[in-house]
Amino acid sequence: MQGRNPKVNAGPEPDVRPKPNAVNVGQKPDTGPEPDVGPKPNAVNAGPEPDAGPELNAVNVGRSPMQ
């Protein structure tokens, strides 16, 4: 016969209290604006391309040495 208490075999109760998040507790030490908030230029493609013209196929340029 089982007892009248429904928690006989329920095990330990889970901790339902809200826990503070250790990472987000308090105020951030650096609360100022971000120093680099603007768009960053791509260092590789910042300037005009040196070879902006049509590319030549190096295999088929000029006369073949086998002729």
N, CA, C, O and CB atoms as a CASP TS submission, in Angstrom:
PFRMAT TS
TARGET T0000
AUTHOR 0000-0000-0000
METHOD Language model
MODEL 1
PARENT N/A
ATOM      1  N   MET     1       0.826  -1.170   0.000  1.00  0.00           N
ATOM      2  CA  MET     1       0.000   0.000   0.000  1.00  0.00           C
ATOM      3  C   MET     1       0.879   1.245   0.000  1.00  0.00           C
ATOM      4  O   MET     1       1.815   1.364   0.791  1.00  0.00           O
ATOM      5  CB  MET     1      -0.944  -0.009   1.198  1.00  0.00           C
ATOM      6  N   GLN     2       0.563   2.159  -0.891  1.00  0.00           N
ATOM      7  CA  GLN     2       1.351   3.375  -0.981  1.00  0.00           C
ATOM      8  C   GLN     2       0.849   4.399   0.015  1.00  0.00           C
ATOM      9  O   GLN     2      -0.321   4.396   0.398  1.00  0.00           O
ATOM     10  CB  GLN     2       1.311   3.944  -2.397  1.00  0.00           C
ATOM     11  N   GLY     3       1.750   5.272   0.427  1.00  0.00           N
ATOM     12  CA  GLY     3       1.367   6.326   1.358  1.00  0.00           C
ATOM     13  C   GLY     3       0.573   7.416   0.665  1.00  0.00           C
ATOM     14  O   GLY     3       0.479   7.454  -0.562  1.00  0.00           O
ATOM     15  N   ARG     4       0.020   8.274   1.446  1.00  0.00           N
ATOM     16  CA  ARG     4      -0.789   9.355   0.890  1.00  0.00           C
ATOM     17  C   ARG     4       0.055  10.530   0.409  1.00  0.00           C
ATOM     18  O   ARG     4      -0.457  11.415  -0.277  1.00  0.00           O
ATOM     19  CB  ARG     4      -1.783   9.835   1.922  1.00  0.00           C
ATOM     20  N   ASN     5       1.300  10.552   0.745  1.00  0.00           N
ATOM     21  CA  ASN     5       2.170  11.654   0.332  1.00  0.00           C
ATOM     22  C   ASN     5       2.620  11.401  -1.106  1.00  0.00           C
ATOM     23  O   ASN     5       3.291  10.399  -1.354  1.00  0.00           O
ATOM     24  CB  ASN     5       3.406  11.796   1.291  1.00  0.00           C
ATOM     25  N   PRO     6       2.280  12.264  -2.060  1.00  0.00           N
ATOM     26  CA  PRO     6       2.672  12.015  -3.457  1.00  0.00           C
ATOM     27  C   PRO     6       4.164  12.196  -3.703  1.00  0.00           C
ATOM     28  O   PRO     6       4.647  11.822  -4.771  1.00  0.00           O
ATOM     29  CB  PRO     6       1.905  12.933  -4.376  1.00  0.00           C
ATOM     30  N   LYS     7       4.913  12.758  -2.754  1.00  0.00           N
ATOM     31  CA  LYS     7       6.336  13.004  -2.958  1.00  0.00           C
ATOM     32  C   LYS     7       7.216  11.940  -2.308  1.00  0.00           C
ATOM     33  O   LYS     7       8.387  12.201  -2.031  1.00  0.00           O
ATOM     34  CB  LYS     7       6.702  14.362  -2.416  1.00  0.00           C
ATOM     35  N   VAL     8       6.681  10.758  -2.063  1.00  0.00           N
ATOM     36  CA  VAL     8       7.458   9.730  -1.379  1.00  0.00           C
ATOM     37  C   VAL     8       8.664   9.333  -2.212  1.00  0.00           C
ATOM     38  O   VAL     8       9.775   9.260  -1.686  1.00  0.00           O
ATOM     39  CB  VAL     8       6.590   8.502  -1.084  1.00  0.00           C
ATOM     40  N   ASN     9       8.470   9.076  -3.501  1.00  0.00           N
ATOM     41  CA  ASN     9       9.563   8.643  -4.363  1.00  0.00           C
ATOM     42  C   ASN     9       9.915   9.689  -5.417  1.00  0.00           C
ATOM     43  O   ASN     9      10.453   9.354  -6.472  1.00  0.00           O
ATOM     44  CB  ASN     9       9.201   7.337  -5.039  1.00  0.00           C
ATOM     45  N   ALA    10       9.620  10.930  -5.139  1.00  0.00           N
ATOM     46  CA  ALA    10       9.852  11.968  -6.140  1.00  0.00           C
ATOM     47  C   ALA    10      11.308  12.393  -6.213  1.00  0.00           C
ATOM     48  O   ALA    10      11.708  13.005  -7.204  1.00  0.00           O
ATOM     49  CB  ALA    10       8.991  13.169  -5.846  1.00  0.00           C
ATOM     50  N   GLY    11      12.108  12.097  -5.214  1.00  0.00           N
ATOM     51  CA  GLY    11      13.496  12.513  -5.223  1.00  0.00           C
ATOM     52  C   GLY    11      13.637  13.945  -4.737  1.00  0.00           C
ATOM     53  O   GLY    11      12.656  14.546  -4.297  1.00  0.00           O
ATOM     54  N   PRO    12      14.824  14.496  -4.807  1.00  0.00           N
ATOM     55  CA  PRO    12      15.025  15.872  -4.323  1.00  0.00           C
ATOM     56  C   PRO    12      14.313  16.877  -5.223  1.00  0.00           C
ATOM     57  O   PRO    12      14.234  16.695  -6.438  1.00  0.00           O
ATOM     58  CB  PRO    12      16.528  16.205  -4.250  1.00  0.00           C
ATOM     59  N   GLU    13      13.801  17.928  -4.616  1.00  0.00           N
ATOM     60  CA  GLU    13      13.116  18.949  -5.408  1.00  0.00           C
ATOM     61  C   GLU    13      14.139  19.777  -6.179  1.00  0.00           C
ATOM     62  O   GLU    13      15.206  20.091  -5.651  1.00  0.00           O
ATOM     63  CB  GLU    13      12.249  19.861  -4.503  1.00  0.00           C
ATOM     64  N   PRO    14      13.828  20.125  -7.397  1.00  0.00           N
ATOM     65  CA  PRO    14      14.760  20.982  -8.146  1.00  0.00           C
ATOM     66  C   PRO    14      14.776  22.382  -7.556  1.00  0.00           C
ATOM     67  O   PRO    14      13.788  22.836  -6.980  1.00  0.00           O
ATOM     68  CB  PRO    14      14.374  21.041  -9.641  1.00  0.00           C
ATOM     69  N   ASP    15      15.887  23.050  -7.701  1.00  0.00           N
ATOM     70  CA  ASP    15      16.021  24.407  -7.186  1.00  0.00           C
ATOM     71  C   ASP    15      15.337  25.345  -8.168  1.00  0.00           C
ATOM     72  O   ASP    15      15.861  25.610  -9.250  1.00  0.00           O
ATOM     73  CB  ASP    15      17.524  24.800  -6.976  1.00  0.00           C
ATOM     74  N   VAL    16      14.170  25.843  -7.789  1.00  0.00           N
ATOM     75  CA  VAL    16      13.381  26.656  -8.705  1.00  0.00           C
ATOM     76  C   VAL    16      13.628  28.147  -8.516  1.00  0.00           C
ATOM     77  O   VAL    16      13.026  28.964  -9.213  1.00  0.00           O
ATOM     78  CB  VAL    16      11.914  26.356  -8.526  1.00  0.00           C
ATOM     79  N   ARG    17      14.486  28.507  -7.601  1.00  0.00           N
ATOM     80  CA  ARG    17      14.778  29.925  -7.392  1.00  0.00           C
ATOM     81  C   ARG    17      15.581  30.467  -8.572  1.00  0.00           C
ATOM     82  O   ARG    17      16.384  29.738  -9.154  1.00  0.00           O
ATOM     83  CB  ARG    17      15.552  30.138  -6.063  1.00  0.00           C
ATOM     84  N   PRO    18      15.380  31.724  -8.931  1.00  0.00           N
ATOM     85  CA  PRO    18      16.178  32.295 -10.022  1.00  0.00           C
ATOM     86  C   PRO    18      17.632  32.447  -9.599  1.00  0.00           C
ATOM     87  O   PRO    18      17.926  32.918  -8.500  1.00  0.00           O
ATOM     88  CB  PRO    18      15.609  33.658 -10.456  1.00  0.00           C
ATOM     89  N   LYS    19      18.521  32.048 -10.470  1.00  0.00           N
ATOM     90  CA  LYS    19      19.948  32.139 -10.181  1.00  0.00           C
ATOM     91  C   LYS    19      20.545  33.283 -10.991  1.00  0.00           C
ATOM     92  O   LYS    19      20.211  33.447 -12.164  1.00  0.00           O
ATOM     93  CB  LYS    19      20.671  30.799 -10.498  1.00  0.00           C
ATOM     94  N   PRO    20      21.409  34.062 -10.392  1.00  0.00           N
ATOM     95  CA  PRO    20      22.042  35.138 -11.166  1.00  0.00           C
ATOM     96  C   PRO    20      23.034  34.561 -12.164  1.00  0.00           C
ATOM     97  O   PRO    20      23.724  33.581 -11.882  1.00  0.00           O
ATOM     98  CB  PRO    20      22.752  36.140 -10.230  1.00  0.00           C
ATOM     99  N   ASN    21      23.091  35.171 -13.314  1.00  0.00           N
ATOM    100  CA  ASN    21      24.048  34.738 -14.324  1.00  0.00           C
ATOM    101  C   ASN    21      25.397  35.348 -13.969  1.00  0.00           C
ATOM    102  O   ASN    21      25.526  36.571 -13.909  1.00  0.00           O
ATOM    103  CB  ASN    21      23.593  35.153 -15.772  1.00  0.00           C
ATOM    104  N   ALA    22      26.391  34.520 -13.737  1.00  0.00           N
ATOM    105  CA  ALA    22      27.686  35.016 -13.282  1.00  0.00           C
ATOM    106  C   ALA    22      28.356  35.902 -14.323  1.00  0.00           C
ATOM    107  O   ALA    22      29.145  36.778 -13.965  1.00  0.00           O
ATOM    108  CB  ALA    22      28.596  33.855 -12.936  1.00  0.00           C
ATOM    109  N   VAL    23      28.063  35.697 -15.593  1.00  0.00           N
ATOM    110  CA  VAL    23      28.690  36.496 -16.638  1.00  0.00           C
ATOM    111  C   VAL    23      28.080  37.889 -16.700  1.00  0.00           C
ATOM    112  O   VAL    23      28.789  38.870 -16.923  1.00  0.00           O
ATOM    113  CB  VAL    23      28.556  35.803 -17.991  1.00  0.00           C
ATOM    114  N   ASN    24      26.765  37.981 -16.504  1.00  0.00           N
ATOM    115  CA  ASN    24      26.073  39.251 -16.689  1.00  0.00           C
ATOM    116  C   ASN    24      25.665  39.934 -15.386  1.00  0.00           C
ATOM    117  O   ASN    24      24.750  40.757 -15.388  1.00  0.00           O
ATOM    118  CB  ASN    24      24.863  39.035 -17.525  1.00  0.00           C
ATOM    119  N   VAL    25      26.314  39.613 -14.293  1.00  0.00           N
ATOM    120  CA  VAL    25      25.961  40.239 -13.021  1.00  0.00           C
ATOM    121  C   VAL    25      26.637  41.593 -12.936  1.00  0.00           C
ATOM    122  O   VAL    25      27.844  41.700 -13.152  1.00  0.00           O
ATOM    123  CB  VAL    25      26.366  39.345 -11.819  1.00  0.00           C
ATOM    124  N   GLY    26      25.882  42.609 -12.629  1.00  0.00           N
ATOM    125  CA  GLY    26      26.440  43.946 -12.467  1.00  0.00           C
ATOM    126  C   GLY    26      26.623  44.659 -13.793  1.00  0.00           C
ATOM    127  O   GLY    26      26.167  44.205 -14.843  1.00  0.00           O
ATOM    128  N   GLN    27      27.299  45.781 -13.710  1.00  0.00           N
ATOM    129  CA  GLN    27      27.504  46.621 -14.886  1.00  0.00           C
ATOM    130  C   GLN    27      28.841  46.294 -15.529  1.00  0.00           C
ATOM    131  O   GLN    27      29.794  45.938 -14.835  1.00  0.00           O
ATOM    132  CB  GLN    27      27.436  48.114 -14.512  1.00  0.00           C
ATOM    133  N   LYS    28      28.919  46.410 -16.830  1.00  0.00           N
ATOM    134  CA  LYS    28      30.166  46.149 -17.525  1.00  0.00           C
ATOM    135  C   LYS    28      31.187  47.225 -17.156  1.00  0.00           C
ATOM    136  O   LYS    28      30.820  48.391 -17.010  1.00  0.00           O
ATOM    137  CB  LYS    28      29.942  46.102 -19.057  1.00  0.00           C
ATOM    138  N   PRO    29      32.447  46.863 -17.003  1.00  0.00           N
ATOM    139  CA  PRO    29      33.444  47.891 -16.685  1.00  0.00           C
ATOM    140  C   PRO    29      33.669  48.862 -17.839  1.00  0.00           C
ATOM    141  O   PRO    29      33.975  50.031 -17.600  1.00  0.00           O
ATOM    142  CB  PRO    29      34.759  47.238 -16.310  1.00  0.00           C
ATOM    143  N   ASP    30      33.527  48.410 -19.077  1.00  0.00           N
ATOM    144  CA  ASP    30      33.725  49.280 -20.238  1.00  0.00           C
ATOM    145  C   ASP    30      32.357  49.600 -20.822  1.00  0.00           C
ATOM    146  O   ASP    30      31.899  48.924 -21.744  1.00  0.00           O
ATOM    147  CB  ASP    30      34.657  48.608 -21.312  1.00  0.00           C
ATOM    148  N   THR    31      31.703  50.629 -20.289  1.00  0.00           N
ATOM    149  CA  THR    31      30.354  50.952 -20.736  1.00  0.00           C
ATOM    150  C   THR    31      30.339  52.061 -21.775  1.00  0.00           C
ATOM    151  O   THR    31      29.260  52.484 -22.191  1.00  0.00           O
ATOM    152  CB  THR    31      29.503  51.349 -19.559  1.00  0.00           C
ATOM    153  N   GLY    32      31.483  52.541 -22.204  1.00  0.00           N
ATOM    154  CA  GLY    32      31.541  53.601 -23.212  1.00  0.00           C
ATOM    155  C   GLY    32      31.212  53.070 -24.593  1.00  0.00           C
ATOM    156  O   GLY    32      31.013  51.867 -24.766  1.00  0.00           O
ATOM    157  N   PRO    33      31.154  53.961 -25.585  1.00  0.00           N
ATOM    158  CA  PRO    33      30.864  53.511 -26.955  1.00  0.00           C
ATOM    159  C   PRO    33      32.012  52.690 -27.519  1.00  0.00           C
ATOM    160  O   PRO    33      33.166  52.854 -27.123  1.00  0.00           O
ATOM    161  CB  PRO    33      30.585  54.711 -27.869  1.00  0.00           C
ATOM    162  N   GLU    34      31.685  51.824 -28.431  1.00  0.00           N
ATOM    163  CA  GLU    34      32.698  51.000 -29.081  1.00  0.00           C
ATOM    164  C   GLU    34      33.640  51.891 -29.892  1.00  0.00           C
ATOM    165  O   GLU    34      33.167  52.795 -30.581  1.00  0.00           O
ATOM    166  CB  GLU    34      32.037  49.928 -29.990  1.00  0.00           C
ATOM    167  N   PRO    35      34.943  51.669 -29.834  1.00  0.00           N
ATOM    168  CA  PRO    35      35.861  52.530 -30.595  1.00  0.00           C
ATOM    169  C   PRO    35      35.778  52.324 -32.104  1.00  0.00           C
ATOM    170  O   PRO    35      35.967  53.276 -32.861  1.00  0.00           O
ATOM    171  CB  PRO    35      37.276  52.287 -30.143  1.00  0.00           C
ATOM    172  N   ASP    36      35.503  51.113 -32.555  1.00  0.00           N
ATOM    173  CA  ASP    36      35.445  50.813 -33.986  1.00  0.00           C
ATOM    174  C   ASP    36      34.015  50.484 -34.380  1.00  0.00           C
ATOM    175  O   ASP    36      33.705  49.332 -34.683  1.00  0.00           O
ATOM    176  CB  ASP    36      36.391  49.639 -34.346  1.00  0.00           C
ATOM    177  N   VAL    37      33.144  51.478 -34.381  1.00  0.00           N
ATOM    178  CA  VAL    37      31.753  51.208 -34.708  1.00  0.00           C
ATOM    179  C   VAL    37      31.458  51.407 -36.189  1.00  0.00           C
ATOM    180  O   VAL    37      30.405  50.975 -36.657  1.00  0.00           O
ATOM    181  CB  VAL    37      30.852  52.091 -33.885  1.00  0.00           C
ATOM    182  N   GLY    38      32.339  52.037 -36.933  1.00  0.00           N
ATOM    183  CA  GLY    38      32.108  52.276 -38.355  1.00  0.00           C
ATOM    184  C   GLY    38      32.483  51.070 -39.193  1.00  0.00           C
ATOM    185  O   GLY    38      33.096  50.128 -38.691  1.00  0.00           O
ATOM    186  N   PRO    39      32.121  51.090 -40.465  1.00  0.00           N
ATOM    187  CA  PRO    39      32.504  49.980 -41.346  1.00  0.00           C
ATOM    188  C   PRO    39      34.003  49.990 -41.596  1.00  0.00           C
ATOM    189  O   PRO    39      34.604  51.048 -41.778  1.00  0.00           O
ATOM    190  CB  PRO    39      31.745  50.058 -42.682  1.00  0.00           C
ATOM    191  N   LYS    40      34.593  48.823 -41.603  1.00  0.00           N
ATOM    192  CA  LYS    40      36.029  48.721 -41.829  1.00  0.00           C
ATOM    193  C   LYS    40      36.283  48.453 -43.313  1.00  0.00           C
ATOM    194  O   LYS    40      35.621  47.599 -43.904  1.00  0.00           O
ATOM    195  CB  LYS    40      36.655  47.601 -40.945  1.00  0.00           C
ATOM    196  N   PRO    41      37.225  49.163 -43.918  1.00  0.00           N
ATOM    197  CA  PRO    41      37.544  48.868 -45.322  1.00  0.00           C
ATOM    198  C   PRO    41      38.292  47.547 -45.426  1.00  0.00           C
ATOM    199  O   PRO    41      39.033  47.162 -44.522  1.00  0.00           O
ATOM    200  CB  PRO    41      38.383  50.008 -45.946  1.00  0.00           C
ATOM    201  N   ASN    42      38.089  46.880 -46.516  1.00  0.00           N
ATOM    202  CA  ASN    42      38.794  45.632 -46.752  1.00  0.00           C
ATOM    203  C   ASN    42      40.211  45.986 -47.181  1.00  0.00           C
ATOM    204  O   ASN    42      40.402  46.639 -48.207  1.00  0.00           O
ATOM    205  CB  ASN    42      38.068  44.750 -47.831  1.00  0.00           C
ATOM    206  N   ALA    43      41.201  45.564 -46.410  1.00  0.00           N
ATOM    207  CA  ALA    43      42.576  45.960 -46.681  1.00  0.00           C
ATOM    208  C   ALA    43      43.061  45.423 -48.027  1.00  0.00           C
ATOM    209  O   ALA    43      43.902  46.055 -48.666  1.00  0.00           O
ATOM    210  CB  ALA    43      43.490  45.473 -45.564  1.00  0.00           C
ATOM    211  N   VAL    44      42.560  44.291 -48.465  1.00  0.00           N
ATOM    212  CA  VAL    44      42.997  43.714 -49.735  1.00  0.00           C
ATOM    213  C   VAL    44      42.386  44.480 -50.904  1.00  0.00           C
ATOM    214  O   VAL    44      43.070  44.737 -51.895  1.00  0.00           O
ATOM    215  CB  VAL    44      42.616  42.222 -49.814  1.00  0.00           C
ATOM    216  N   ASN    45      41.114  44.848 -50.804  1.00  0.00           N
ATOM    217  CA  ASN    45      40.415  45.487 -51.911  1.00  0.00           C
ATOM    218  C   ASN    45      40.127  46.963 -51.656  1.00  0.00           C
ATOM    219  O   ASN    45      39.144  47.494 -52.172  1.00  0.00           O
ATOM    220  CB  ASN    45      39.127  44.761 -52.185  1.00  0.00           C
ATOM    221  N   ALA    46      40.974  47.638 -50.861  1.00  0.00           N
ATOM    222  CA  ALA    46      40.692  49.027 -50.517  1.00  0.00           C
ATOM    223  C   ALA    46      40.918  49.953 -51.707  1.00  0.00           C
ATOM    224  O   ALA    46      40.196  50.940 -51.854  1.00  0.00           O
ATOM    225  CB  ALA    46      41.558  49.465 -49.344  1.00  0.00           C
ATOM    226  N   GLY    47      41.879  49.670 -52.542  1.00  0.00           N
ATOM    227  CA  GLY    47      42.186  50.542 -53.674  1.00  0.00           C
ATOM    228  C   GLY    47      41.727  49.942 -54.986  1.00  0.00           C
ATOM    229  O   GLY    47      41.132  48.865 -55.010  1.00  0.00           O
ATOM    230  N   PRO    48      42.007  50.646 -56.090  1.00  0.00           N
ATOM    231  CA  PRO    48      41.651  50.083 -57.403  1.00  0.00           C
ATOM    232  C   PRO    48      42.511  48.865 -57.718  1.00  0.00           C
ATOM    233  O   PRO    48      43.644  48.749 -57.251  1.00  0.00           O
ATOM    234  CB  PRO    48      41.813  51.145 -58.514  1.00  0.00           C
ATOM    235  N   GLU    49      41.965  47.979 -58.501  1.00  0.00           N
ATOM    236  CA  GLU    49      42.714  46.775 -58.856  1.00  0.00           C
ATOM    237  C   GLU    49      43.818  47.132 -59.848  1.00  0.00           C
ATOM    238  O   GLU    49      43.577  47.898 -60.781  1.00  0.00           O
ATOM    239  CB  GLU    49      41.773  45.694 -59.451  1.00  0.00           C
ATOM    240  N   PRO    50      45.017  46.596 -59.666  1.00  0.00           N
ATOM    241  CA  PRO    50      46.098  46.921 -60.600  1.00  0.00           C
ATOM    242  C   PRO    50      45.869  46.344 -61.994  1.00  0.00           C
ATOM    243  O   PRO    50      46.238  46.969 -62.988  1.00  0.00           O
ATOM    244  CB  PRO    50      47.414  46.415 -60.057  1.00  0.00           C
ATOM    245  N   ASP    51      45.271  45.174 -62.078  1.00  0.00           N
ATOM    246  CA  ASP    51      45.007  44.547 -63.369  1.00  0.00           C
ATOM    247  C   ASP    51      43.510  44.574 -63.627  1.00  0.00           C
ATOM    248  O   ASP    51      42.852  43.535 -63.583  1.00  0.00           O
ATOM    249  CB  ASP    51      45.552  43.090 -63.413  1.00  0.00           C
ATOM    250  N   ALA    52      42.967  45.760 -63.897  1.00  0.00           N
ATOM    251  CA  ALA    52      41.527  45.883 -64.073  1.00  0.00           C
ATOM    252  C   ALA    52      41.085  45.525 -65.486  1.00  0.00           C
ATOM    253  O   ALA    52      39.890  45.366 -65.733  1.00  0.00           O
ATOM    254  CB  ALA    52      41.086  47.286 -63.741  1.00  0.00           C
ATOM    255  N   GLY    53      42.011  45.399 -66.400  1.00  0.00           N
ATOM    256  CA  GLY    53      41.669  45.082 -67.781  1.00  0.00           C
ATOM    257  C   GLY    53      41.313  43.619 -67.952  1.00  0.00           C
ATOM    258  O   GLY    53      41.350  42.851 -66.991  1.00  0.00           O
ATOM    259  N   PRO    54      40.964  43.227 -69.180  1.00  0.00           N
ATOM    260  CA  PRO    54      40.628  41.820 -69.417  1.00  0.00           C
ATOM    261  C   PRO    54      41.858  40.937 -69.239  1.00  0.00           C
ATOM    262  O   PRO    54      42.956  41.295 -69.664  1.00  0.00           O
ATOM    263  CB  PRO    54      40.042  41.633 -70.830  1.00  0.00           C
ATOM    264  N   GLU    55      41.669  39.800 -68.616  1.00  0.00           N
ATOM    265  CA  GLU    55      42.786  38.894 -68.391  1.00  0.00           C
ATOM    266  C   GLU    55      43.024  38.051 -69.640  1.00  0.00           C
ATOM    267  O   GLU    55      42.083  37.631 -70.313  1.00  0.00           O
ATOM    268  CB  GLU    55      42.522  37.991 -67.164  1.00  0.00           C
ATOM    269  N   LEU    56      44.278  37.816 -69.929  1.00  0.00           N
ATOM    270  CA  LEU    56      44.639  36.995 -71.078  1.00  0.00           C
ATOM    271  C   LEU    56      44.896  35.574 -70.600  1.00  0.00           C
ATOM    272  O   LEU    56      45.417  35.355 -69.507  1.00  0.00           O
ATOM    273  CB  LEU    56      45.884  37.569 -71.813  1.00  0.00           C
ATOM    274  N   ASN    57      44.532  34.636 -71.419  1.00  0.00           N
ATOM    275  CA  ASN    57      44.781  33.250 -71.079  1.00  0.00           C
ATOM    276  C   ASN    57      46.245  32.962 -71.375  1.00  0.00           C
ATOM    277  O   ASN    57      46.661  32.985 -72.533  1.00  0.00           O
ATOM    278  CB  ASN    57      43.835  32.284 -71.867  1.00  0.00           C
ATOM    279  N   ALA    58      47.025  32.693 -70.341  1.00  0.00           N
ATOM    280  CA  ALA    58      48.463  32.527 -70.508  1.00  0.00           C
ATOM    281  C   ALA    58      48.801  31.320 -71.376  1.00  0.00           C
ATOM    282  O   ALA    58      49.873  31.290 -71.980  1.00  0.00           O
ATOM    283  CB  ALA    58      49.132  32.392 -69.155  1.00  0.00           C
ATOM    284  N   VAL    59      47.933  30.337 -71.454  1.00  0.00           N
ATOM    285  CA  VAL    59      48.209  29.149 -72.253  1.00  0.00           C
ATOM    286  C   VAL    59      48.073  29.464 -73.735  1.00  0.00           C
ATOM    287  O   VAL    59      48.841  28.943 -74.543  1.00  0.00           O
ATOM    288  CB  VAL    59      47.266  28.001 -71.862  1.00  0.00           C
ATOM    289  N   ASN    60      47.112  30.306 -74.111  1.00  0.00           N
ATOM    290  CA  ASN    60      46.834  30.547 -75.518  1.00  0.00           C
ATOM    291  C   ASN    60      47.326  31.901 -76.021  1.00  0.00           C
ATOM    292  O   ASN    60      46.878  32.351 -77.076  1.00  0.00           O
ATOM    293  CB  ASN    60      45.371  30.436 -75.756  1.00  0.00           C
ATOM    294  N   VAL    61      48.223  32.559 -75.311  1.00  0.00           N
ATOM    295  CA  VAL    61      48.727  33.854 -75.761  1.00  0.00           C
ATOM    296  C   VAL    61      49.927  33.618 -76.676  1.00  0.00           C
ATOM    297  O   VAL    61      50.859  32.891 -76.332  1.00  0.00           O
ATOM    298  CB  VAL    61      49.116  34.762 -74.548  1.00  0.00           C
ATOM    299  N   GLY    62      49.880  34.237 -77.825  1.00  0.00           N
ATOM    300  CA  GLY    62      51.013  34.145 -78.751  1.00  0.00           C
ATOM    301  C   GLY    62      51.095  32.800 -79.454  1.00  0.00           C
ATOM    302  O   GLY    62      50.146  32.015 -79.465  1.00  0.00           O
ATOM    303  N   ARG    63      52.241  32.566 -80.031  1.00  0.00           N
ATOM    304  CA  ARG    63      52.464  31.363 -80.819  1.00  0.00           C
ATOM    305  C   ARG    63      52.888  30.204 -79.924  1.00  0.00           C
ATOM    306  O   ARG    63      53.628  30.404 -78.961  1.00  0.00           O
ATOM    307  CB  ARG    63      53.520  31.616 -81.897  1.00  0.00           C
ATOM    308  N   SER    64      52.439  29.034 -80.224  1.00  0.00           N
ATOM    309  CA  SER    64      52.794  27.867 -79.439  1.00  0.00           C
ATOM    310  C   SER    64      54.237  27.474 -79.717  1.00  0.00           C
ATOM    311  O   SER    64      54.640  27.469 -80.880  1.00  0.00           O
ATOM    312  CB  SER    64      51.847  26.700 -79.741  1.00  0.00           C
ATOM    313  N   PRO    65      55.022  27.148 -78.718  1.00  0.00           N
ATOM    314  CA  PRO    65      56.414  26.744 -78.967  1.00  0.00           C
ATOM    315  C   PRO    65      56.521  25.388 -79.651  1.00  0.00           C
ATOM    316  O   PRO    65      57.605  25.023 -80.105  1.00  0.00           O
ATOM    317  CB  PRO    65      57.183  26.707 -77.665  1.00  0.00           C
ATOM    318  N   MET    66      55.442  24.640 -79.739  1.00  0.00           N
ATOM    319  CA  MET    66      55.472  23.327 -80.366  1.00  0.00           C
ATOM    320  C   MET    66      55.319  23.408 -81.879  1.00  0.00           C
ATOM    321  O   MET    66      55.415  22.378 -82.546  1.00  0.00           O
ATOM    322  CB  MET    66      54.383  22.454 -79.788  1.00  0.00           C
ATOM    323  N   GLN    67      55.083  24.598 -82.456  1.00  0.00           N
ATOM    324  CA  GLN    67      54.900  24.678 -83.912  1.00  0.00           C
ATOM    325  C   GLN    67      56.182  25.008 -84.608  1.00  0.00           C
ATOM    326  O   GLN    67      56.208  25.114 -85.834  1.00  0.00           O
ATOM    327  CB  GLN    67      53.857  25.707 -84.268  1.00  0.00           C
TER
END
